[in-house]
Amino acid sequence: MREGSDAARSVFLAGYGTVGRALVAQFRAVAPKLLRDRGLDLRLVGLATTRACLIEAPGFADPKLEPAALEAALAAAAEAGGKPALAEALRESLGAGSVFVDCTASAEVAALYPALLGAGVSVVAANKIANSGSHASWRALREAALGGGARFLYGANVGAGLPVVSTLRDLVVTGDEVLRIEAVLSGTISF
């Protein structure tokens, strides 16, 4: 964690397409309320795209975090070249208690999850790749998260981001026995 509030959370975002941009806008809008009401200070410490990587980017709560400024910084970083490897950028900017958000569709990025989780960095994944492999692979991710004391959140992978995974988990944890689920949980696969 970075200096400041006891509840400060360093956040690194991979992917600045439609979903990544919407996420930054959402956090920018709610950051003052999160800080005021919950004492949660979210700080964007890194942003990576396929062309550039920014480390120590302005915080979500920073009123200067305008989309145009972020776009300009990304463009300047891409022009400068020499983009560091994402794994190297993550080592420089994240530690235990931090959060890595993956808004990519990259297998290379998903392959970083076990090391991040094992180091205590929570992973929030819109990227479906890590959860579309074998059950053993998924189990290894869960074990890495438990071992590192981190959380692996992937609710956006099912049901277009509806709380299907957390609702099902809550039912099972509270003792309900799920006999059957019927739903169309992926528009992409259904298509």
Backbone torsions as a table, in degrees:
resi	resn	phi	psi	omega
1	MET	NA	149.8	178.4
2	ARG	-86.1	170.9	-179.9
3	GLU	-64.4	164.2	177.9
4	GLY	115.0	-143.0	-176.8
5	SER	-55.6	147.4	176.1
6	ASP	-62.1	-23.9	-178.7
7	ALA	-101.5	23.3	177.8
8	ALA	-67.7	138.6	178.2
9	ARG	-129.9	121.2	174.3
10	SER	-78.8	131.7	-177.9
11	VAL	-123.4	131.2	175.4
12	PHE	-117.3	127.1	-177.7
13	LEU	-110.3	125.1	173.2
14	ALA	-105.7	120.3	-179.7
15	GLY	103.8	118.1	179.5
16	TYR	-129.1	48.9	173.8
17	GLY	-92.4	-147.5	-178.0
18	THR	-58.4	-47.4	-177.4
19	VAL	-70.1	-45.6	179.6
20	GLY	-61.0	-43.0	178.2
21	ARG	-63.0	-42.5	179.1
22	ALA	-64.4	-38.3	178.6
23	LEU	-63.9	-46.0	178.9
24	VAL	-61.5	-42.7	178.6
25	ALA	-63.3	-40.7	179.8
26	GLN	-64.6	-47.5	179.3
27	PHE	-64.7	-38.2	178.7
28	ARG	-59.9	-39.0	-178.6
29	ALA	-72.0	-36.2	-173.7
30	VAL	-101.2	-9.7	-176.2
31	ALA	-55.4	-45.7	179.5
32	PRO	-60.9	-38.1	179.1
33	LYS	-68.4	-41.3	178.0
34	LEU	-62.2	-41.2	179.6
35	LEU	-67.3	-46.0	-178.3
36	ARG	-66.8	-48.9	-171.7
37	ASP	-86.3	-29.7	-175.1
38	ARG	-122.2	-4.8	-177.7
39	GLY	67.7	21.2	-178.3
40	LEU	-96.8	116.4	-176.8
41	ASP	-107.8	99.0	179.6
42	LEU	-86.4	132.0	-178.9
43	ARG	-130.1	120.9	176.5
44	LEU	-77.6	110.8	-178.1
45	VAL	-103.9	-10.8	179.0
46	GLY	-162.9	151.8	179.7
47	LEU	-145.8	127.5	-178.7
48	ALA	-126.3	139.2	171.6
49	THR	-125.3	-177.6	178.1
50	THR	-70.8	-17.9	-176.6
51	ARG	-107.5	-19.7	-174.1
52	ALA	-153.5	160.9	177.7
53	CYS	-139.4	121.9	176.7
54	LEU	-106.3	133.3	175.1
55	ILE	-117.0	142.3	-176.1
56	GLU	61.3	47.3	175.1
57	ALA	-70.4	162.4	179.4
58	PRO	-57.8	151.9	-179.1
59	GLY	-72.7	156.6	179.2
60	PHE	-56.7	-37.9	-175.3
61	ALA	-79.8	-8.5	-178.4
62	ASP	-67.7	120.6	-179.3
63	PRO	-64.1	-15.1	178.9
64	LYS	-82.6	-4.1	-178.6
65	LEU	-78.1	78.2	176.8
66	GLU	-94.2	144.4	178.7
67	PRO	-53.6	-39.4	-179.3
68	ALA	-63.2	-37.9	179.6
69	ALA	-67.9	-40.3	178.5
70	LEU	-66.9	-41.4	177.2
71	GLU	-60.6	-43.3	-179.7
72	ALA	-64.5	-41.6	179.4
73	ALA	-64.9	-40.3	177.4
74	LEU	-65.1	-42.7	179.4
75	ALA	-62.8	-42.6	179.4
76	ALA	-64.5	-41.6	179.0
77	ALA	-64.9	-38.8	179.3
78	ALA	-66.8	-40.7	178.7
79	GLU	-65.5	-35.4	-179.0
80	ALA	-68.4	-22.4	179.4
81	GLY	68.4	-168.4	178.3
82	GLY	62.8	32.9	179.8
83	LYS	-55.4	123.7	178.3
84	PRO	-67.9	154.6	175.8
85	ALA	-61.2	142.7	-177.6
86	LEU	-57.1	-42.7	-179.6
87	ALA	-58.9	-40.6	178.7
88	GLU	-65.5	-43.5	179.2
89	ALA	-62.2	-39.2	179.3
90	LEU	-66.5	-41.4	177.9
91	ARG	-60.1	-37.8	-178.1
92	GLU	-72.7	-28.2	-169.5
93	SER	-115.0	-14.3	-176.0
94	LEU	-121.8	144.6	173.6
95	GLY	-137.5	-176.7	179.2
96	ALA	-53.3	138.7	-179.5
97	GLY	91.0	-5.3	178.6
98	SER	-86.5	174.1	-178.9
99	VAL	-130.9	130.7	174.3
100	PHE	-108.8	123.9	179.8
101	VAL	-111.4	122.9	-178.0
102	ASP	-107.9	106.2	176.4
103	CYS	-109.2	33.4	178.8
104	THR	-107.3	-179.2	170.6
105	ALA	-124.2	39.0	-172.0
106	SER	-102.7	127.8	174.3
107	ALA	-67.9	-34.3	179.0
108	GLU	-61.7	-41.8	178.8
109	VAL	-70.1	-44.1	179.2
110	ALA	-60.0	-31.3	179.8
111	ALA	-66.4	-15.9	179.1
112	LEU	-81.7	-14.9	-174.9
113	TYR	-55.2	-48.6	-176.4
114	PRO	-57.5	-43.6	-180.0
115	ALA	-66.5	-40.7	178.7
116	LEU	-63.0	-50.1	-179.1
117	LEU	-61.0	-42.8	178.9
118	GLY	-63.3	-26.5	178.7
119	ALA	-89.9	6.7	177.2
120	GLY	86.8	12.7	177.8
121	VAL	-94.5	120.5	178.2
122	SER	-71.4	146.9	-179.1
123	VAL	-120.6	128.4	173.6
124	VAL	-114.0	117.4	-170.6
125	ALA	-118.6	117.2	165.3
126	ALA	-87.9	-21.2	177.7
127	ASN	-65.9	124.7	-176.0
128	LYS	-87.9	-9.3	-170.5
129	ILE	-62.1	-44.5	-177.1
130	ALA	-62.8	-29.7	-178.3
131	ASN	-96.8	5.6	-179.2
132	SER	-107.9	10.2	177.0
133	GLY	-92.3	-149.9	-178.2
134	SER	-75.4	160.8	175.8
135	HIS	-63.2	-35.8	178.6
136	ALA	-62.0	-39.5	178.2
137	SER	-65.1	-45.2	178.1
138	TRP	-61.5	-42.4	179.9
139	ARG	-62.2	-40.4	178.5
140	ALA	-62.5	-36.9	176.4
141	LEU	-64.7	-44.1	178.9
142	ARG	-62.3	-41.7	179.8
143	GLU	-67.2	-38.4	177.0
144	ALA	-63.2	-40.8	178.6
145	ALA	-63.8	-45.3	178.9
146	LEU	-62.9	-43.3	-179.4
147	GLY	-64.5	-35.4	-178.5
148	GLY	-92.0	-4.2	-178.2
149	GLY	68.9	28.9	-178.2
150	ALA	-111.9	170.7	177.7
151	ARG	-111.7	142.1	174.9
152	PHE	-115.8	105.2	-176.8
153	LEU	-109.8	128.3	-174.2
154	TYR	-142.4	27.8	-177.6
155	GLY	-60.4	-24.3	179.1
156	ALA	-72.6	-10.0	-179.4
157	ASN	-74.9	-18.3	-173.2
158	VAL	-129.8	138.6	172.5
159	GLY	65.4	33.0	176.9
160	ALA	54.9	36.8	176.7
161	GLY	85.6	-0.5	175.7
162	LEU	-67.7	155.2	-174.8
163	PRO	-75.9	52.9	-178.7
164	VAL	-69.7	-49.3	-175.9
165	VAL	-64.2	-48.2	-177.9
166	SER	-67.7	-36.0	178.2
167	THR	-65.4	-45.2	178.2
168	LEU	-62.2	-44.1	179.0
169	ARG	-60.3	-44.4	-179.9
170	ASP	-62.6	-38.7	177.5
171	LEU	-61.5	-45.8	-178.3
172	VAL	-67.4	-44.0	-178.6
173	VAL	-62.6	-33.4	-178.5
174	THR	-86.6	6.7	172.7
175	GLY	101.4	-3.8	178.4
176	ASP	-71.7	146.4	176.3
177	GLU	-104.6	118.7	-179.9
178	VAL	-87.4	116.2	-177.7
179	LEU	-90.8	-35.3	-176.8
180	ARG	-161.9	146.4	173.9
181	ILE	-126.7	129.3	176.0
182	GLU	-124.1	123.8	-179.2
183	ALA	-172.1	162.8	168.3
184	VAL	-103.1	100.8	-172.0
185	LEU	-98.5	-0.1	177.9
186	SER	-146.9	110.8	175.8
187	GLY	-64.2	-34.4	-178.9
188	THR	-64.1	-48.6	-178.7
189	ILE	-68.5	-38.1	178.9
190	SER	-63.3	-35.2	-179.2
191	PHE	-63.6	NA	NA
